[in-house]
Amino acid sequence: MNPRTQGLLGGIYWKQGRYEEAAGKFLFMTQYWDVDSPVYLRLADCYKKLNQPKKAAYILEKVLPGMNKKT
């Protein structure tokens, strides 16, 4: 399955509250495709809701510095 499809499924799982499955899809996207900040923010949110604050913080520390850059 391609990364775009993985992202769509991740979004569906996230909306359904299926955070573990959503995190897997978002993580796949970050590993195999150049993704933007919203994917990382959703991934961090999944980790937060799965009571994994260290993983959530790691993702946020990785993505937040790049959110202020102008393209």
N, CA, C and O atoms as a Tinker XYZ file with bonds, in Angstrom:
   284  protein
     1  N      0.840000   -1.170000    0.000000    73     2
     2  CA     0.000000    0.000000    0.000000    64     1     3
     3  C      0.894000    1.246000    0.000000    63     2     4     5
     4  O      1.879000    1.309000    0.735000    81     3
     5  N      0.552000    2.206000   -0.808000    73     3     6
     6  CA     1.398000    3.399000   -0.901000    64     5     7
     7  C      1.197000    4.328000    0.302000    63     6     8     9
     8  O      0.191000    4.232000    1.006000    81     7
     9  N      2.151000    5.219000    0.529000    73     7    10
    10  CA     2.088000    6.100000    1.701000    64     9    11
    11  C      0.846000    6.985000    1.751000    63    10    12    13
    12  O      0.321000    7.255000    2.832000    81    11
    13  N      0.378000    7.432000    0.606000    73    11    14
    14  CA    -0.814000    8.290000    0.597000    64    13    15
    15  C     -2.030000    7.525000    1.125000    63    14    16    17
    16  O     -2.810000    8.052000    1.919000    81    15
    17  N     -2.178000    6.294000    0.680000    73    15    18
    18  CA    -3.273000    5.458000    1.162000    64    17    19
    19  C     -3.128000    5.196000    2.656000    63    18    20    21
    20  O     -4.112000    5.198000    3.395000    81    19
    21  N     -1.888000    4.969000    3.092000    73    19    22
    22  CA    -1.629000    4.767000    4.517000    64    21    23
    23  C     -2.087000    5.996000    5.317000    63    22    24    25
    24  O     -2.679000    5.865000    6.388000    81    23
    25  N     -1.807000    7.176000    4.784000    73    23    26
    26  CA    -2.206000    8.408000    5.458000    64    25    27
    27  C     -3.712000    8.567000    5.542000    63    26    28    29
    28  O     -4.241000    9.001000    6.565000    81    27
    29  N     -4.399000    8.217000    4.469000    73    27    30
    30  CA    -5.863000    8.294000    4.483000    64    29    31
    31  C     -6.443000    7.340000    5.522000    63    30    32    33
    32  O     -7.355000    7.698000    6.268000    81    31
    33  N     -5.903000    6.122000    5.561000    73    31    34
    34  CA    -6.355000    5.166000    6.570000    64    33    35
    35  C     -6.036000    5.658000    7.979000    63    34    36    37
    36  O     -6.846000    5.514000    8.894000    81    35
    37  N     -4.857000    6.236000    8.143000    73    35    38
    38  CA    -4.480000    6.783000    9.443000    64    37    39
    39  C     -5.466000    7.836000    9.908000    63    38    40    41
    40  O     -5.850000    7.863000   11.077000    81    39
    41  N     -5.875000    8.704000    8.996000    73    39    42
    42  CA    -6.852000    9.736000    9.331000    64    41    43
    43  C     -8.198000    9.158000    9.733000    63    42    44    45
    44  O     -8.846000    9.649000   10.657000    81    43
    45  N     -8.611000    8.117000    9.036000    73    43    46
    46  CA    -9.879000    7.456000    9.373000    64    45    47
    47  C     -9.786000    6.810000   10.750000    63    46    48    49
    48  O    -10.673000    6.977000   11.588000    81    47
    49  N     -8.700000    6.069000   10.976000    73    47    50
    50  CA    -8.517000    5.429000   12.281000    64    49    51
    51  C     -8.468000    6.468000   13.400000    63    50    52    53
    52  O     -9.040000    6.259000   14.469000    81    51
    53  N     -7.785000    7.585000   13.155000    73    51    54
    54  CA    -7.667000    8.647000   14.158000    64    53    55
    55  C     -9.049000    9.193000   14.520000    63    54    56    57
    56  O     -9.364000    9.381000   15.695000    81    55
    57  N     -9.866000    9.444000   13.498000    73    55    58
    58  CA   -11.218000    9.969000   13.743000    64    57    59
    59  C    -12.091000    8.971000   14.494000    63    58    60    61
    60  O    -12.997000    9.357000   15.232000    81    59
    61  N    -11.809000    7.682000   14.299000    73    59    62
    62  CA   -12.573000    6.634000   14.981000    64    61    63
    63  C    -12.044000    6.344000   16.385000    63    62    64    65
    64  O    -12.625000    5.538000   17.111000    81    63
    65  N    -10.957000    6.989000   16.767000    73    63    66
    66  CA   -10.372000    6.731000   18.077000    64    65    67
    67  C     -9.514000    5.480000   18.119000    63    66    68    69
    68  O     -9.193000    4.981000   19.197000    81    67
    69  N     -9.146000    4.975000   16.965000    73    67    70
    70  CA    -8.296000    3.781000   16.871000    64    69    71
    71  C     -6.841000    4.251000   16.755000    63    70    72    73
    72  O     -6.209000    4.137000   15.705000    81    71
    73  N     -6.336000    4.779000   17.868000    73    71    74
    74  CA    -5.070000    5.510000   17.854000    64    73    75
    75  C     -3.851000    4.637000   17.597000    63    74    76    77
    76  O     -2.890000    5.091000   16.976000    81    75
    77  N     -3.872000    3.409000   18.058000    73    75    78
    78  CA    -2.724000    2.533000   17.813000    64    77    79
    79  C     -2.592000    2.233000   16.323000    63    78    80    81
    80  O     -1.492000    2.275000   15.773000    81    79
    81  N     -3.701000    1.933000   15.679000    73    79    82
    82  CA    -3.682000    1.669000   14.244000    64    81    83
    83  C     -3.324000    2.934000   13.463000    63    82    84    85
    84  O     -2.568000    2.880000   12.493000    81    83
    85  N     -3.866000    4.058000   13.889000    73    83    86
    86  CA    -3.566000    5.329000   13.228000    64    85    87
    87  C     -2.086000    5.657000   13.341000    63    86    88    89
    88  O     -1.466000    6.080000   12.365000    81    87
    89  N     -1.519000    5.465000   14.523000    73    87    90
    90  CA    -0.098000    5.756000   14.724000    64    89    91
    91  C      0.762000    4.923000   13.785000    63    90    92    93
    92  O      1.743000    5.423000   13.235000    81    91
    93  N      0.406000    3.674000   13.600000    73    91    94
    94  CA     1.153000    2.817000   12.683000    64    93    95
    95  C      1.136000    3.349000   11.261000    63    94    96    97
    96  O      2.157000    3.321000   10.574000    81    95
    97  N      0.000000    3.827000   10.819000    73    95    98
    98  CA    -0.116000    4.377000    9.462000    64    97    99
    99  C      0.671000    5.676000    9.329000    63    98   100   101
   100  O      1.372000    5.881000    8.338000    81    99
   101  N      0.556000    6.560000   10.334000    73    99   102
   102  CA     1.289000    7.824000   10.276000    64   101   103
   103  C      2.792000    7.585000   10.348000    63   102   104   105
   104  O      3.565000    8.252000    9.659000    81   103
   105  N      3.201000    6.640000   11.176000    73   103   106
   106  CA     4.623000    6.324000   11.291000    64   105   107
   107  C      5.162000    5.795000    9.967000    63   106   108   109
   108  O      6.266000    6.151000    9.554000    81   107
   109  N      4.384000    4.947000    9.305000    73   107   110
   110  CA     4.774000    4.440000    7.987000    64   109   111
   111  C      5.015000    5.605000    7.033000    63   110   112   113
   112  O      6.002000    5.625000    6.297000    81   111
   113  N      4.105000    6.569000    7.055000    73   111   114
   114  CA     4.246000    7.724000    6.163000    64   113   115
   115  C      5.537000    8.485000    6.424000    63   114   116   117
   116  O      6.219000    8.895000    5.485000    81   115
   117  N      5.875000    8.677000    7.693000    73   115   118
   118  CA     7.068000    9.463000    8.016000    64   117   119
   119  C      8.343000    8.744000    7.606000    63   118   120   121
   120  O      9.363000    9.387000    7.354000    81   119
   121  N      8.298000    7.428000    7.537000    73   119   122
   122  CA     9.486000    6.656000    7.196000    64   121   123
   123  C      9.700000    6.521000    5.692000    63   122   124   125
   124  O     10.836000    6.377000    5.240000    81   123
   125  N      8.625000    6.568000    4.918000    73   123   126
   126  CA     8.744000    6.284000    3.497000    64   125   127
   127  C      8.321000    7.412000    2.569000    63   126   128   129
   128  O      8.322000    7.249000    1.349000    81   127
   129  N      7.959000    8.559000    3.144000    73   127   130
   130  CA     7.479000    9.647000    2.308000    64   129   131
   131  C      7.805000   10.960000    2.985000    63   130   132   133
   132  O      7.806000   11.043000    4.214000    81   131
   133  N      8.077000   11.972000    2.213000    73   131   134
   134  CA     8.336000   13.303000    2.764000    64   133   135
   135  C      6.985000   13.908000    3.142000    63   134   136   137
   136  O      6.204000   14.302000    2.277000    81   135
   137  N      6.725000   13.973000    4.438000    73   135   138
   138  CA     5.418000   14.438000    4.907000    64   137   139
   139  C      5.543000   15.794000    5.589000    63   138   140   141
   140  O      6.634000   16.217000    5.972000    81   139
   141  N      4.413000   16.459000    5.732000    73   139   142
   142  CA     4.424000   17.771000    6.373000    64   141   143
   143  C      3.996000   17.668000    7.838000    63   142   144   145
   144  O      3.661000   16.591000    8.333000    81   143
   145  N      4.015000   18.786000    8.498000    73   143   146
   146  CA     3.796000   18.850000    9.947000    64   145   147
   147  C      2.494000   18.222000   10.438000    63   146   148   149
   148  O      2.516000   17.575000   11.485000    81   147
   149  N      1.357000   18.372000    9.747000    73   147   150
   150  CA     0.124000   17.790000   10.285000    64   149   151
   151  C      0.202000   16.283000   10.540000    63   150   152   153
   152  O     -0.413000   15.783000   11.482000    81   151
   153  N      0.944000   15.568000    9.717000    73   151   154
   154  CA     1.088000   14.125000    9.933000    64   153   155
   155  C      1.812000   13.867000   11.251000    63   154   156   157
   156  O      1.409000   13.008000   12.034000    81   155
   157  N      2.880000   14.617000   11.486000    73   155   158
   158  CA     3.618000   14.461000   12.739000    64   157   159
   159  C      2.767000   14.867000   13.941000    63   158   160   161
   160  O      2.840000   14.239000   14.997000    81   159
   161  N      1.968000   15.905000   13.781000    73   159   162
   162  CA     1.106000   16.341000   14.883000    64   161   163
   163  C      0.054000   15.289000   15.211000    63   162   164   165
   164  O     -0.247000   15.050000   16.381000    81   163
   165  N     -0.502000   14.666000   14.189000    73   163   166
   166  CA    -1.466000   13.587000   14.427000    64   165   167
   167  C     -0.783000   12.395000   15.090000    63   166   168   169
   168  O     -1.344000   11.774000   15.993000    81   167
   169  N      0.437000   12.077000   14.636000    73   167   170
   170  CA     1.188000   10.978000   15.238000    64   169   171
   171  C      1.443000   11.258000   16.715000    63   170   172   173
   172  O      1.258000   10.381000   17.559000    81   171
   173  N      1.866000   12.474000   17.023000    73   171   174
   174  CA     2.101000   12.849000   18.423000    64   173   175
   175  C      0.809000   12.762000   19.232000    63   174   176   177
   176  O      0.827000   12.321000   20.381000    81   175
   177  N     -0.297000   13.173000   18.647000    73   175   178
   178  CA    -1.582000   13.092000   19.334000    64   177   179
   179  C     -1.954000   11.639000   19.623000    63   178   180   181
   180  O     -2.475000   11.328000   20.694000    81   179
   181  N     -1.687000   10.756000   18.670000    73   179   182
   182  CA    -1.949000    9.328000   18.898000    64   181   183
   183  C     -1.153000    8.823000   20.091000    63   182   184   185
   184  O     -1.693000    8.147000   20.967000    81   183
   185  N      0.131000    9.155000   20.120000    73   183   186
   186  CA     0.973000    8.706000   21.232000    64   185   187
   187  C      0.472000    9.269000   22.560000    63   186   188   189
   188  O      0.476000    8.575000   23.577000    81   187
   189  N      0.047000   10.519000   22.545000    73   187   190
   190  CA    -0.487000   11.133000   23.770000    64   189   191
   191  C     -1.720000   10.372000   24.253000    63   190   192   193
   192  O     -1.850000   10.076000   25.440000    81   191
   193  N     -2.611000   10.062000   23.335000    73   191   194
   194  CA    -3.842000    9.372000   23.708000    64   193   195
   195  C     -3.600000    7.913000   24.077000    63   194   196   197
   196  O     -4.427000    7.291000   24.744000    81   195
   197  N     -2.471000    7.372000   23.642000    73   195   198
   198  CA    -2.090000    6.006000   24.014000    64   197   199
   199  C     -1.249000    5.984000   25.293000    63   198   200   201
   200  O     -0.668000    4.958000   25.647000    81   199
   201  N     -1.193000    7.124000   25.978000    73   199   202
   202  CA    -0.432000    7.269000   27.221000    64   201   203
   203  C      1.059000    6.969000   27.007000    63   202   204   205
   204  O      1.692000    6.273000   27.801000    81   203
   205  N      1.591000    7.511000   25.920000    73   203   206
   206  CA     3.012000    7.383000   25.612000    64   205   207
   207  C      3.598000    8.790000   25.434000    63   206   208   209
   208  O      4.006000    9.164000   24.334000    81   207
   209  N      3.635000    9.567000   26.532000    73   207   210
   210  CA     4.042000   10.968000   26.421000    64   209   211
   211  C      5.476000   11.176000   25.940000    63   210   212   213
   212  O      5.766000   12.191000   25.306000    81   211
   213  N      6.373000   10.243000   26.226000    73   211   214
   214  CA     7.756000   10.405000   25.764000    64   213   215
   215  C      7.839000   10.336000   24.246000    63   214   216   217
   216  O      8.575000   11.101000   23.623000    81   215
   217  N      7.083000    9.418000   23.654000    73   215   218
   218  CA     7.059000    9.330000   22.191000    64   217   219
   219  C      6.415000   10.579000   21.593000    63   218   220   221
   220  O      6.888000   11.103000   20.584000    81   219
   221  N      5.345000   11.052000   22.212000    73   219   222
   222  CA     4.676000   12.263000   21.729000    64   221   223
   223  C      5.626000   13.450000   21.788000    63   222   224   225
   224  O      5.709000   14.233000   20.842000    81   223
   225  N      6.337000   13.583000   22.895000    73   223   226
   226  CA     7.278000   14.697000   23.053000    64   225   227
   227  C      8.403000   14.614000   22.030000    63   226   228   229
   228  O      8.816000   15.635000   21.479000    81   227
   229  N      8.898000   13.418000   21.775000    73   227   230
   230  CA     9.965000   13.241000   20.785000    64   229   231
   231  C      9.504000   13.721000   19.408000    63   230   232   233
   232  O     10.231000   14.434000   18.716000    81   231
   233  N      8.308000   13.331000   19.021000    73   231   234
   234  CA     7.772000   13.740000   17.717000    64   233   235
   235  C      7.617000   15.255000   17.669000    63   234   236   237
   236  O      7.996000   15.883000   16.681000    81   235
   237  N      7.070000   15.841000   18.714000    73   235   238
   238  CA     6.868000   17.293000   18.731000    64   237   239
   239  C      8.195000   18.047000   18.695000    63   238   240   241
   240  O      8.307000   19.070000   18.019000    81   239
   241  N      9.187000   17.556000   19.409000    73   239   242
   242  CA    10.504000   18.202000   19.382000    64   241   243
   243  C     11.117000   18.135000   17.991000    63   242   244   245
   244  O     11.872000   19.022000   17.591000    81   243
   245  N     10.791000   17.088000   17.266000    73   243   246
   246  CA    11.317000   16.915000   15.917000    64   245   247
   247  C     10.637000   17.856000   14.922000    63   246   248   249
   248  O     11.293000   18.386000   14.025000    81   247
   249  N      9.344000   18.063000   15.074000    73   247   250
   250  CA     8.583000   18.788000   14.057000    64   249   251
   251  C      8.390000   20.272000   14.357000    63   250   252   253
   252  O      8.344000   21.079000   13.428000    81   251
   253  N      8.277000   20.648000   15.617000    73   251   254
   254  CA     7.960000   22.043000   15.937000    64   253   255
   255  C      8.982000   23.052000   15.428000    63   254   256   257
   256  O      8.575000   24.105000   14.939000    81   255
   257  N     10.284000   22.794000   15.515000    73   255   258
   258  CA    11.231000   23.787000   14.988000    64   257   259
   259  C     11.015000   24.100000   13.505000    63   258   260   261
   260  O     11.233000   25.235000   13.081000    81   259
   261  N     10.600000   23.133000   12.728000    73   259   262
   262  CA    10.387000   23.342000   11.302000    64   261   263
   263  C      9.095000   24.046000   10.955000    63   262   264   265
   264  O      8.934000   24.503000    9.824000    81   263
   265  N      8.174000   24.147000   11.889000    73   263   266
   266  CA     6.886000   24.775000   11.600000    64   265   267
   267  C      7.000000   26.281000   11.443000    63   266   268   269
   268  O      6.130000   26.895000   10.825000    81   267
   269  N      8.036000   26.889000   11.978000    73   267   270
   270  CA     8.197000   28.340000   11.883000    64   269   271
   271  C      8.972000   28.774000   10.644000    63   270   272   273
   272  O      9.084000   29.969000   10.368000    81   271
   273  N      9.505000   27.817000    9.903000    73   271   274
   274  CA    10.285000   28.163000    8.712000    64   273   275
   275  C      9.361000   28.571000    7.578000    63   274   276   277
   276  O      8.308000   27.968000    7.370000    81   275
   277  N      9.765000   29.593000    6.852000    73   275   278
   278  CA     9.003000   30.035000    5.687000    64   277   279
   279  C      9.522000   29.295000    4.469000    63   278   280   281
   280  O     10.725000   29.085000    4.317000    81   279
   281  N      8.592000   28.902000    3.597000    73   279   282
   282  CA     8.988000   28.195000    2.378000    64   281   283
   283  C      8.973000   29.104000    1.196000    63   282   284
   284  O      9.280000   28.675000    0.084000    81   283
